[in-house]
Every structure is written in structure tokens, then in C-alpha cells.
Amino acid sequence: MKLPFSTSQPAPYLQSLLIDGPWQFRQAGTEQWYEASVPGNVYLDLHRNGLIPDPMRELNAPELSWVEAQDWEYQTSFVVKEKWLAYDQLELQLEGLDTYADIYLNGQLILSTDNMFHSWHTNVKSSIIPDDFELIFKEEERNELRIYFHSPVKKSLPLYKTQGYILPADPAEPPPRLSVYSRKAAYHFGTSLTPRILGCGILGQVQLCAWKNARIVQMYYTLNKREHKYASLTARFEVEAARAVHALFRIKSHDDGTASVMEPAMLKPGMNAVVLDFEILHPRLWWPNGMGKASRYRLIGEMTIDGRVVQTFEVQLGLRSIELVEDAQGAGDCLKINGQPAYLKGALWMPPQYFREQATAEDYERLLEAARAANINLLRLWAGGGYEREIFYELCDQKGIMVWHDLMFPAAMYPAGQDFLKRIEQEVVFQLKRLRNRACVALWCGNDQIEMQWESGAWQKEYAYSPSIERKVWADYEKIFYDLLPALISEHDPQRLYLPSYPQPRESRHAFVDIAGYPSFPSYACLQAYIEAKEETLISDAMKLHEVKYEGEAAHLRILQDLEAAFPRSFSRSREVLCYLSQVLQARKMKEEIEAARRQKPAHMGIIYRQLNDSWPATSESGIDYSGRWKALHYKLKDAFAPVLVSPVLQNGNVQVMVVSDLATALEARLEISLKNFYGESQQSRTVDVSLEAGELKTVFEAKEEELLMGLSKDTHFLDLRLVQGPNRIGGNLFYFCPPVSLKLKKARLKRSYLRKGNTYYIELVSDSLMKSVYLHLQGSRGFFSDNFFDLLPNVEYVVTLSPAEESLNLGEELRIWSLADFMEA
């Protein structure tokens, strides 16, 4: 029975109804319906209902390939009040659908979709069955919503067959390679970084939106001029009107220095543009991580009709300018942020979960805070992964992390027929409008590596293109990346930079150094969670599936080869030790590469390493594994990406120490250089004054290796380098005269003590001799260590925190501590 409904309040001008289920799904052509979760994916729903095993585990992913060949249906029902029919528009809004879907409302086909990279909406007023809430003894009239998902294979295959020639795609994608014909995330089809799990699903919220007279579709701003005392801006309202109506528009802010401005407008039926100019006095700027505070203003736009505020629209405004500048003196290009050169310290961002709908707000916060803590100021959003959710951009805005935003075209060639170009246009216009208010988005990049691949000639040779086909393939490329995309960006986001492709091999110099990375195994705990330890072999078949391709070969092959050379003495062949040693090796190699790249400043003004995180449990080039644990690499990044880097290197028998500053101000400091043995005894020490201009780098110390050693052994001594200002250490490094394999490391006597304060354990460590690559670990997911994989200097107290502190944890018994000496003694 329903209760009577009545109200004396005027109906709102804008209302929405979240269609949140319950949802059901089934394989098309079958009778049985099962519970479904929205947002979600058919693989997740199948697994929750016990119909398939977890695709992330073991060898399951390829064994579930039957799912991609099927069609799938989702359904739910909802009630709409009869009074909603008084609105001018009733619009069904679908935040995202993956990918090919027919949407039926009460048995009527109302929409068909073919792109997962933008939202969909359609007017459904004529199809809605209203429910009269004022009738008490009446069953609810429910509206039936059904979404029929077509197999992406079935939908893409006809385009592949009619193309007339094969287009290049990721070699890890099994043939026929269909990814280039579909506006669906490329990683779903299988790439060198991810497995093939080709599903479908409802990616975001589904809601019914009702409005009358007019509604604000979007409000965005452009920065016209900025000086010290004020900034001049323009706010633009995009307004859809159902009829001619007078409206008043207002911009206001609760922040100091922002003027409130109003503008009347006579709206016409259809789309309208309303423009307001305003100023911000004494503007606070948005700066990237390490360059200043990421300040923002909260702007509120209002639309008033008949004396009533009918809609508000909020924007978080970050004032900043970004320009790509070519140095006239022959140095490399660089990005200037608010007029200051920025050294880019970047990483490749992967989807935080293979099924992005599984990623929580906490997952995004954890990963992006880890990036900020490691001094990363830029993330390249991978072209194979898809556009991100709003929380990603909001957190990047808050934390000052710039986004190098690839459009979704990974290394492949694409068709350029009119239908396909239209799909691209709809997608890109949607994303440009969605993200143009984001301060964090530094630039748009058309694609990942395509021009480099094409100019190598490898694709043309592999696919045996005739001259005419080669010209056609390249002409289609130019239609997309040199005609369509720059035109769309110029129209909809003209203040943003655009690069057609990265890297561009035809250019003689580049702004950025793309470090390809180096792989390692994940943490042993992560491996245990997804790989059964049944086999006696070191590398199981499941482990071979769960790995990236590195320089064209399986990652584990390169790792084992390099480990044999790096740590041959008493090399343990257990999986747990293998995970540890591979991460030590990865961190050392990447630290050396990053430091070498930074020493090339200003000829190169940026580093992007591959990759920050994993989308599934795998042996990969990531610094953070799928379980969220930091590998050794990520712990090392904080120093490698520090604002002031102390970088020692051996060149032609000379030990050189370079100090690299990314500071916006001059630096005055002292470099303390101490030669020590592995028991901490200082053999000699000296101090060097360091004076650098803003952003400068300089070799501050150089000496012959034999003079520094004074006849002492290379394999038992090292240099301790400390950069200090007054009593404070602001940077430093350790320099070893030979690689770890040659060091005479001995097992140390380690004293440990523990103190718990609130939710944190303080672990104090003191060793009687040098301990390299000290690794603290607990079984299971038991908290986060503030530092790990570090070199513990002899007779120096060092404190590591562990949080959160579990009540049941007994650190004295459960904490295990390893170092390289445990596995390198003969």
C-alpha cells in the first residue's frame, strides 16, 4: 500500500533520480537472471555469483575467453512520479557503457552506443510510464530498463574484414587484432603490459534527470591576463533552454579577492552561451608538487529565473599558466609553469584496477599520495588505459600533480572512415569539456609512440605494405592527429598544449626523457595472494602469464639473467628471496638512470619512468605492486627526485660529485664528504662549499679514485655524502667504489627496539657494520613502513615507523629483517 502524496512546496526546476537497482544480468539467450552490481563488469558479476573463478588469479584469465564471445543483458526497474511529466525534459543519463549496447525502456529501443569513453543521454519523456502516488490502493507502475551488450568481438570483426589490409596493433594482442577498430580501452584486448580480459558492463551511474525552462550544462573559465595585483578571467556558461526565458547569471566566491559579477540574458530555445568577465585580486597561483602550493579558488555560478536561484554550478579554479618553450641557446625544450622552468619528475599511470569500477576512493588517495611523497610532479596517463574518474583529477589538482594526458590511442595505426572519425570527435569533445577546468591537466598528447614506431619502418615491413597502402595508412594517421584532434582542442580547450605524438623522432631535441624502466617481481605477499605455491619450479606457468614483456622478451628471463650477474654468490632460488633481490636490482638500475638523466639538465628537462602502479598482479616495471606495497624503487624515488640531488659518479677514474638544484631560489650549503669503512670508521673527511643559482647544477667536487682511497680497499669502503645547511641535512647520497657483487659484506649484529605511540610503531635500528638494502617485512598486509630497502650505516641510530599499529602484532617475533649480506656470502 502507498501513502498519500502532497506538497505545498513549488517543484524544483531540476531533479534527478538515481537508478540504482537492484540490477540483474544474464547471458543473452538464457533464462536465468543473477544479481548484478552497477557500476561494474560482467566478469565481476560472474565471479560474485560463483559462475567463474577470479580472473586475476592463476591461469584463469585466458581460460575465461568464452565470455568475450557472448552477448549479455542487464535489467532493472524504477518508479517515476506522475508530476515529473510536467517537466520540459526527462533525460536518461548513462555515465558510461562498455561498449556496444542497445538500451530499451519499457520495450522500446531508445539508444544504441559504440564508445566507452564518453557518457550517453537521451530524452525519454514519451517512453516513461508515470505512477500516480496519490492513489493509495494501487500497485506501483514501474519502468523497465534493459541494456543489451553486444560482444565487442562480433561488433569489431566486420570492420576488420572490410578494411582491406591489416592495421598494426600491440603485438601482445592475439590475432585478429581488433582493438584499433573499437573505442574501447586497448588494454582489455591484451597488451605487453596487461592480459586480455574483454568484457562489458555499466561503467558509471544511471539516472533520470528532469528539468524545466533551462539548465546549466557546464561552466568553464579561461585566464585572460595575470599580473601581480590581479588576474582577469572569463566565465562561460553553456545553457540549454526548453523555451525562451529571461535569466540572471552570477559568479561568486567565498574566497577573498574574488569579485561577484552578474549578467542578465535572454535565453533562446536550444543551446546558449552566456559570458561573464571577472577579476581576482592578488591572485594565489596553482603550483606543481615541489614548486609551491597548489592553491585553488572555489567559484560558484548561479542561474536565477523569476527571482529564484534554480541551479548552481561549482568549479575549483586553479590559476596557472603552462607553456612549452624552446631554448634559443641549444638546450632542450621545457615546460614553464607560471613563467618558471619546471623539471618534470614523472611516472606512467596505469588504471588502479583492471576493472576500474573496483577501485575505491582510498585506492586513488593511496596511490596519488605515494606519488606526491616520492616528489613526483607529473603522471602520464597511459593511452592504452582509458580516461580516468573524477576523483583522479580532483586529487591531482589538490596535490599539485600535473597530468600528461594521452588521448586513447596507444601504439597502433587507426582507420579514418567518417563513422570512426565521428566517434573520435564525440569522445574527445566530451573529454575536453569535462576536463578543461582542471589545473592539473598540463597537456594533451594525441598518442603514445606511433610516430616513433612508424618512422622505424618496422610496421611497414611486418605487414608488407605496398606504397599505395603505406600512403593510405599514413594519410589516415594525419587526418586524426594533425587535422581532427588539434582542431577540436583549438575550439574547446585552446589554452592547453597539444603534442600529436610522443616521442617524435624527427625532432632533433626533446623536452622529456622517457625512461623505459626495468622490471621486478612484486612483493612475495602479493605473489602469494594470486599465485598458488604448488609447483617446485621457481617460475611457474601462472607467473609467466602474470608478467609484462620487456624489450620484446618475457620479463622473468631478463630478471634472472641480470640477477645471476648481480648476485651470484650463494644465490637463493626461493621465490621469496627472488622477489626481494629483483626489487633491489630494479631500484639500483632505475636510480642510476634517473640520476644520469637529471645530470643532463638543461639539455633534458624531464623524466617519465614506466610505471607507477599495476593494473593486475604481475611482474612489471612498476614502483608499487598490485597489492599497494611499495617496491624498493618507489622508496628510492624520494631521493632520486628530491628538489636538491647529490649525485656522485665515476668518470675516467675520477669521482665527481654533482649537485642538481630544482629550487626557484639560490642555494648556499656545505657538502660533507667522508670516506668510511664498513664498520663506520672515518678514514678521511673534507667539506666543500656549495653555491648554486636557481635551477642550476654544478660539479662541486672531483678527485682521483686512488687519491680518495689512499691505498685502502675498494670493496670495504664507501663515501658518505651529506649536503647541509646549518645543522640540517637537505640532501645526500652514498657512493660505493664497486658494484654490490664485489663488496665484502658481512652479516651484522643488529640491535632493535620498539616503541608504540597511538597508531604508530617506532622501530629503532642500530648495526655494528654496514647493512645494504635493509628490508623490513611482515606476513600479510600489516601496515606501511616509512622507509625500506635502505642502507643502514654502522653505529648510527635509524628510526622507521610502521602504521597502522595492530593490537595483535608482536614485532619482536613477527618482524623479519633482511639485508644483502644474508644472500651474498660464499
Buried (B, 14 or more C-beta within 10 A) or exposed (E): EBEEBEEEEEEBBBBBBEBEBEBBBBBEEEEEEBEBBBBBBBBBBBBBEEEBBEBBBBBBBEEBEEBBEBBBBBBBBBBBBBBBEEBBBBBBBBBBBBBBBBBBBBEEEBBEBBBBBBBBEEEBBEBBEBBEBBEEEEEEBBBEBBBBBBBBBEBBBEBBEEEEEBBBBBBBBEEEBBBBBBBBBBBBBBBBBBBBBBBBBBBBBBBBBBBBBBBBEBBBBBBEEBEEEBBBBEBBBBBBBBEEBEBBBBBBBEBEBBEEBEBEBEBEEEEBEBEBEBBBEEBBBBBBBBBBEBBBBEBBBBBBBEEEEBBBBEBBBBBBEBEBBEBEEEBBBBBBBBEBBBBBBBBBBBBBBBBBBBBEEEBBBBBBBBBBBBBBBBBBBBBBBBBBBEBBBBBBBBBBBBBBBBBBBBBBBBBBBEEBBEBBBBBBBBBBBBBBBBBBBBBBBBBBBBBBBBEEEEBBEEBEBEEEBBEBBBEBBEBBBEEBBBEBBEEBBEEBBBBBBBBBBEEEEBBBBBBEBBBBBBBBBBBBBBBEEEEEEEBBEBBBBBBBBBEEEBBBEBBBEBBEEBBEEEBEEEBBBBBBBBBBBBBBBBBEBBBBBBBBBBEBBBBBBBBBBBBBBBBBBBBBBBBBBBBBBBBBBEBBBBBBBBBBBEEEEBBBBBBBBBBBEEBEBBBBBBBBBBBBEEEEEEEBEBEBEEBBBBBBBEBEBEEBBEEBEBBBBBBBBBBBBEEEEBBBBBBBBBEBEEBEBBEBEBEBEBEEEEEBBBBEBBBBBBBBBBBBBBEEEBBBBBBBBBBBBBEEEBEBBBBEBBEEBEBEEBBEBBBBBBBBEE
